[in-house]
Amino acid sequence: MRINDEKLVGINNNDVGNLAEEDKNVFSDDSAVSEELADDNELAELTGVMPNNGNNQQTNSGTENNLRRQHHQPHQAMDNSTENPIPAQDNIEVVVRNFVRRLAMILQAEKAIIMLYTPEASRLVAQSPAVGFDDETTKSFSYSVDTGVSGEVFKTGEPQIVNDIPSCMNANLDFVKKAGMRNVLIAPLIIERRANVETNPEQTVIGVVLVINKKFNKKFTKEDENLLTVLARNSSALIGNALKYTMLKRESSRLASTFDSMQTGIIVLDVAFNKIISVNDAAANIIGFGKSKLLNKMVKNLTLEDSVAYIFETAFSGDENFLEATIDDKVYRVDIGTNGSRETEKIIILTDITDLKNVENMKTNFVSTVSHELRTPLTVIKGFISTLLDDPDGEYYDSQSRLEFYNIIDTECDRLVRLISDLLSISRIERGLSLQLNYTSFNAIELIEKCILFHKNYTDNHNLIFETIYEQFNIEADKDKIDQVVTNLISNALKYSPEGGDILVSFDVNDDYIKISVKDHGLGIAPDHINKIFECFHRVDNSDSRKIGGTGIGLFLVDSIVKEHNGTINVESELGVGSTFIVNIPIHRVDV
């Protein structure tokens, strides 16, 4: 798109003189105008045309000369404007406000507004502030570039005057109504860029400027159109630069906010000057200093923990690697590398891997514990099988003894089956699969009594008591899974009551739920472990519990089974007094 300069300006001496004189007469009645035009330098910077006022001896011909200079050297003016550094008025709102206010005064318009193009939505969006509109109304103006006169001006790059709005078939009626238009003059905002002096400038339309409703019921003229076109073209680079700068500032602010809100600690070092040049909140908290005490400070002047000091020493040594460091009882993975292409800058990334390390340790312990749990029943089974094989004719053991051996082998096999079943269930849960409940109707009282009877065979110093008013109570649930729940809770109560005592199992009905509770008088659970006991592989780590053993999957499995049945599980515990686990299961199947 090329714009013919002769056509663009097209102002002769008489035209300029008449226009300036007419403007002067109008401005003399408006005190606000005189105040605005007092700042000659600001207006000259914004429009490239010096204003004519009482304090300035510039004549109409002087104004004409300014316009002529724009006419004869349009590309040079634009090239300089785009190559200059971003102006002091880097706020787009300030630039827009100054520009539209002066346009309205110079062109004797009641209203003026700028609409900039947003490529993402392919729309022209009004910029606040505007002349003649409040901010709320201005922000409501947003129209597709495929509609209205504004869209046509944006696409063609040619200005348009519409002095009779009702007769304009291409007018956006919604915009016309909101803006209260009688007539309008619209010019494109065009930025020109030239790769070098020998090539034609490349032009980009960044939006449109509208001056609305000529004062004193006058119509906009060709001279108004030419003047607005020149002013818009001279100001486009300024507006474009301010817009880009504002967008960069906003993006920078968003990035800074994101940088500081990250949970991962990030530190940027200037290796040449031994300085910390950037640090986020997470890193400052990890190191134990406020950001102000770290930013732009020399590391050698800081008093640091040994582990933190070692991290900085490693970074300054020039090595690009990762290491693990323990800071305030937390384990961090430390990644050290060069900050992009800036060879003198190192970046340190601190990632808290404490929980990951704990899980790794728990899994390691789990493998060891499960191996022990599997080996114990296998050792018993192997021992009694060997005994029976050594006495095939029954010379040493009578039938009663042999039957007892068989019962022990059967019990230990059941123990193995339960452990393997638990492991398979955990595997399914860990993979995000459901436990595939097999709902049947069964007598819950009978199931609980069976579990109690089974555990009585494993203890001599515990007294298992069952309390309920019901002789029979049928529920709809997965019988095997409920068996696992009750078995695990009773087994837990026995293990964590090493001194023996009563184990109270109770059954009750509450509305649409059955309530099973298991109470012991054992070690109890510390408050800081209450919320963790249902996590997989978690075991209370103290000298007493370490002697007891266990896989750390029982309560996790219980919790998963209960939740799969749409039930709840709670625990009440006091360290050194005992614990009570309470399970609520729906009486009837609940499909969610």
N, C-alpha and C positions, 0 to 999 in steps of 0.2 A: 504494500500500500504506500503510495507516494502522494504527498499533498503539494499542489502547486502554490509556490510562495506568493506569486502575484495575486492569485485569486484569494489566498488566505488573508493577506493584509488589505490590499486594495483600498487604502485610505489616502486621499489627497490632502493638500494643505488646508483647503477650505473645510473639508469634512472634519479634520482634526480640530481646527479652530472652533467650528460650530459646536462640535461635541464637547470640547473642553469648556466653552463658554456656557453651554446649557447645563453641564454638570456643576459648574461654579455657581450658577444661579440657584440650582436646586439645593446644593450643599449649604449655601449661606443661610438657609432656613432651618438647618438641622444642627444643633450644637454638638450632638454626639458625633456627627460626621467630622466636624472640625477637630474634635479631640482625637479621633481615630487617624486622621490624616497628618497629625502633628509629627508622627514618627516616620520621617522620610526614609531613613535607612532601612527600617523593617519592611516598609512597603516595597522599596526598591529591591531588597533581597528576595521578597516573595514573588513580585510580578515582573521585575526587570524594567518597570516604567516608573519614573519619578513623578509623584503627585504634584499638582499645581495648587498651592494654597497661599495664604497671605504672607506667610513667613518666608516664602520661597520666591525668588525673582524670576524663576524659570517661566518662559512664555509658552504660548501655544505651539510656537514653532519648535521650542525645546522638547515638548512632549512629542511632537511629530518626529523630531530627530531620533528620539528614543525608539519610537515605533519603526522608523526607517532602518535603524541599526539592527533591530530584530528581523526586519524584512531582508536586508542584504546579507546578514550573517546568521541565519537561523540555525544551521547545523553546528557552527562553531559554538554558539551559545549553549546549545543542548549538550554537545560533547563535553564542554567544560563543566556543566552542571552535574553530569553523571559521573565525572571523574573526581570531582571535589570530595573531600571527606564528608561524612555525615554531618549535617548542620547541628548547631547548638540546640535548635528546637527538635530534639529527637523524639518527642512524644507526638504521635500521630494526631491526638486530639488537639494539641496546641496548634499544630500546623493547619489542620482542617478549620479550626475556629477562626484563626487569623485570615485565612484565604477566603472563606465564604462571607465573612463580614465585609471585607473590602470589595469583593465582587458585587455584593448587594448594593453598596454605596456607589461604586463607580458606574454600575449599569442601571442605577435607580430602580432596583427590584425590591419587592416586599419580602421575598423569601429566596433563600439559596441553600443548596444541599449538594453534597458529593456522594456518589454511589460507586463503590469499588467492586471489581470483579472477584468472585471466589471460584476458582477452578473446580474445587471438589464438588460444589453443588451446581455449577454453571449458572450462577445467579449474580445479579447486581444488588449489593447490600449497602443501604444508606449508612453513612458515617456520622456519628455524633461528635461534637455539637453541630447544629445547623441554624441558619437564620430563619426565624418565623415558625419553628417547630420546637416543641419540648422534646427532651431526650426519649421519653416513652414512645411518642409518636414516631420519632425518627427511627428508633430501633424496629418498629413494625414494618418499615419499608424494605421489602426484599422481593425482587421479581426476576423471573427467568429472562435470560438474554434473548429468548425466542419470542418475547411478547413486548408490545408497546413501542413508543417512539424511542425511549431510552435504549432499548435493546437494539433497535435499528441503527441508532447513532453509534453504539458500541461496536456493532458488526461492520458497519461501512467505514467508520472513522470520519464521517462527514457530519458537520453540525446541522442542526435543524431548528427552524422557528415555527411554532404553532401559535398563531395569534387568535385563532377561533377554535377553541378546544371542542365545543359540541359538534363541529363539523368534521373533526379528525377521526377517521374510521379506524386508525391504528392506535388510538389512545387507550391506555390502560385505565378503564373507568374507575376501578377500585382506587388506584393511585390518584387519579384526578379528584375524586371525591374526598379522600383523606387529606390531600394537599391543598384543597380549596383553590384549584387552578382556574384562572381566566385565560392566561396565555403563558407560554413557556419558551425559553431559549435553552437548548441543550448542545453542549460541545463535548467531544471526546477528550479524555486525558491520555496523552500519547507520550511515551518515553522513546527517545531515539538513542541508539548506541551504534558506534562506528568502530569496526575492528581496526582500521587504520585510515589515514587521510585519503587514500586512493580509492576506498570503497564507499558505496552508497550506505547511508545509515540504515540500520535495521530498526523498524518501528514496532512497538508493542503498545496496544491499548490496555490500560490498567483500570479504566472505569469511565464514568461520565460526570459532568458537572451541570447542574440545572439551576438557572435563575428563573424565578417564577413571579408572575404578576407585575408588569411594568407599572411604576407609580403614576398617579394622576390619570389612571385609565388610558394610558398610552399603550401603543403597540411596540414590540421589539422590532428593530430595523436591521438592515444588512450591516450597517456600521456597528451595531451592538454585537452582531454575530462575529464580525471580523475581530473586534476587540476582545471578546470572550475567548475566541480561538487562540489568539496570541497569548493572552494571560494564562489560559489553561495549559498551553504547550510549555510555556516558561516555568510553570509551577509543577508540572507533572513529575519531573525528576525529584524535586524536593519532597513531594508527597510520597512518591514511590520509595525514596530512601528512608523517610521517616517511618513509613509503614513496615518496611523490611526490618528496620532497627527495632521498632516496637515489638514485632513478631519475634525477633531474635532474643530480645530481653525477656519476653514472656516464656519462650522456650527454655531460655537459660534458667529462669526462675523455677520452671517445672522440673528441669533436670536437677537443680540444686535441692529442691524439695524431695525429689525421689532419692537423690544421693544421701540425704540426711535421714530419710525414713527407712533405709535399708537395714535389715538385721545383720547383714554381713559388714564387718569393719573394713574400711578402705583408707589407706594412707598413701599419699604421693610424696616422694622425697626428691629434693634437688641434691644429687650426690656431690656435685661440684662445690656446693656451699654448705653441705652438712645440715640442710634445712628441711623442715616439714612444710611443704607448700600447700597441701590440701589434706583434710581429714574430716570424716563424717562423724555423726554423733555416736554411732555404734563403736567405732574404733576408739574414740575418746573415752567412752565408758569402760571399754575393755582395758585400756592402758591405765585408767584411773585418774585422768587429768581433764579439766575443762578444755573445750576447744580453743578458747582464747589463750590458754597457757601452752598450747602446742603449735598453733598456726604461726608460720614464719619464724619459729624458734629453732635454734641450733640444737641438734640432738645431744651433742656432747655436753651441753649445759643443763640437761634434764637429769633428775634423779629417778632412775627407773629400776623396776624389779629385774633380777638377773635374767629371767626368761624373756622379758620384753627387750632388755638391752641386747641380748643375744640375737634377737630377730633383726634389730637395726644393724648390728655388726655384720650379720650375714648379707643384708641388703646392700650395705656400703662396700662390701668386699667384691661386689660385681658378679657374684654367682646368681644364676637364675634357676631356682629350684623350689622345692616345697619341703616343709618340715612340720613336725607336730610340737606344740608348746603348751604347757600347763600354766595357766594364769588364774589365780584365785580359785583353785579347785575345779576349774573348767578346762577341757581339752580343746585346743584350736588347731585346725589345719591352716598352715601359713603358706600362701603362694607368693612368690617373689618373682617379678619380671620387669622388663623395660616398659615404660609407658609409651607404647606405640613407637613412633619414629624418633622420639626425643631420647637420645642416647644418655643424656645426663640426668634423666629422671627415672626413678624406680617406683614401682607400685607394689604395695603390700596388701594382700587380701587375707583377712582373718575370718575364718568360718568356724562357728561353734559346732563341734562334732561330739560333744559330751554324751548326748543321748545315743548317738550311733555307736560310740565306744561301749557304752553300757549294754546296748543290745548285743554287740559282738561278744562281750564278756559273758552275758547271760546265755547266749547260744553255745559258747564254748563249755560253760559249766553244765548246760543242759545235756550236751552230748555225753559228758562224763557221767552225769547223774543217771541218765537213761541207761547207759551201759551197765551201771551198777544195779539199777532196778531190774533190768532184764537178766542179769547174771545171777541175782539172788534166787529167784524161783527155779531157774535152770539148774543151779547147783543142787537145790533140794531134790528136784525131779531126777537129775542124774544120779544122786546118791542113793535114793530109794530104788531106782531101777537097777542099779548095780548090785544092791543088796539082794533084791529078788532074783536076779540072774545067777548070783553065787549060790543060791539055795533052790535049785529047780525042783527038788524032791520034797521040800518042806521039812528037812531034817532039823533045822535050827529055829524056824519060825512057824508057829501054828497058824491055822486059818484066820483066827481073830487078829493076830498081828499083821498078817498079810493084808487083811481087809483095811486095817488102819493105814498101812502104807499106801494102798490104792486111793483111799480118801485124801491123804495128804498130796499125793501126785495130782489128783483131780482138782483139788483146791488151788494148787500152785499153777496148774494149767489155766484155770479160770482167771487167776491173777495176771498171767501173761496175756490172755485174751483181752482183758479189760485195758491193760496198758497199751497193747497194740491198737485196740479200738480207739483209745484216747488219742494216740498219735495220728491215726488216720483222720479222725475228726479235726484235730488241730491243722493237719495238712490241708484239708478242704477249706477251713476258715481262712487260713493264711493266703490261699489262692483266691479268696473272695467268693467262694462257692457256698451255697446254703448246705445245711446239714441233712437235707432231704428227710424231713420228718415223716414217719409212718403212723398216722393217727389210727388208734383203735380205742375201744371202750374197755376199761379194766378197773379192778378194785384197787384204789390207791392205798387203803389200809393194809391189804395183803402184801403189796409190794414193799411198803415200809417195814413191816414185821419181818419179811424175808431178809432185807438188808441188815436189820439189827441182829437177827439170828446168825447171819454169815459172819459179822464182825465180832460177835461174842467168842467165836472160835479162835480169834487172834489175840485176845487179851485176857489176862488173869487179874489185873489190878484196876480195871475199870468196871463200873456198874452202869450198863446201858438201860435206860428207862424210857418207856414209850407212854405218852399221855395223850388220850383222846376220848371223846364221848361217843365216837362212832365205831360200830362194829364192821360196817361196810360202807364204802362211798365210792361210786364209780365216776370216773372223769374221762374226757376225750383228750388224749395226748399220745405222744410216742412213748410207749411203755419202756423200751430199752433206754431211751434218752433220760427219762425221769429216774430210772434205776441208776444211771450214771450220776445224776445230780445228787441223789440221796446217798449213794455209796461214797462219792467224793467228799461230801460234807461230813459224814460220820467218820471216814478215814482220817480227814483233817483234824477233827476234834480229838481223836485218839492220839494222833502223832504229836499234836501240840499240847497234850496234857501228859507229859512224861512221868509225872508223879502219881498218875492214876486219878481216881475220883469219879463222880457221877457225870454221865453224858446224857442229857435230857433231850429226847426227840419228841416233838409234839405235832399234832395235826388238828387243824380247825378249819372252819368254813366262814368266809367273810364275803357276803353278797354273792358275786358271780365268780369268786376265786377261792381256791383252797390255799391254806397257809401252812407251810411246813417249816418248822424251826429246829435248829440243832444248837444246843447250848453246852459249853464246856467250862471247866474251872481251871484252865491251863495257863499258858504263858501270856496270853493277850497280845494285842497288836498296838504298836506305838502310833500316835496320831498322824505322824508324817508318812506312815505306810498305808493308812486306811484307804486312800484313794488309788493306791497302786497295786493292791493285792489281786485285782482282777485282770492285771496285765499279763500277757503271755511271758513265761519264763521268770516272772518276778517271784522272789522269795525273800522273806524278812531276814536280813543279814545281821545276826548277832550270835554270840557264842553258844547260846542254848539251841537256836534253830539250826545252826550248822551241824550239830550232833545228830539231828533228827533225820536229815536227808529229804528226799522228795524231788520231783521233776520240775515243779513250778508251773505246771500246765493245768492242774486240777481245777483251781478256782476260775481260771480263764475259760476253761471248757464249760464249767457250771454256768457262768455268766452268759456265755454264748447260747447254750441250750435254752436257758430260761427266757432270754430275749427272743429267740427263734419261736418260742411258744407265746410271744407277746405278754410275757410276765415280767416280774421285777424281783431283784434280789438286793437285800440291804444287810449291813453288818453293824452290830453294836459291840464295842470292845473296850476294855480297860487293861492297860499294861499290868501284868502280874496278878490279874483277877480272873480273866477269861473272856471268851467271845461268844456271841450269839449270831448265827446266820439265819436270816428270815427270807423264805422264798414264797412268792405269790404266783400261782399258775391259774389261768382261766379254767373253769370247770368244763366249758364246752369249747370246741375249736373256734378260733377267731381268725378269719381270713382278712388280711390287710392288703 
